[in-house]
């Protein structure tokens, strides 16, 4: 049984990721859910999709109460995932992304 591109992306992320997000990323990167092959694995579209999937984990909402996080990534996890995503973006010549933390402007200062 051959593995599909969608399943390969889900497997490589190593964290639970909704299938709908993976499907959306595949569409944006022009990937059909065909057989996962060596040439697909080395393609810019696949590497970009993998980076996008990893980055989507960082952008997920964290829920916490009384200093307890439920089902969320730690800051250390996010840092490692961001480094991995940026590595893949760099491989295909795309710009690195930041951690998605909002910036607050106070007067003329950042």
Secondary structure, DSSP 8 states (H G I E B T S, - for coil): ---BHHHHHHHHH-S---HHHHHHHHHHTT--S-B--HHHHTSHHHHHHHHHHHHHHHHS---EETTEESS---HHHHHHHHHHHHHHHHHTT------------BTTB-
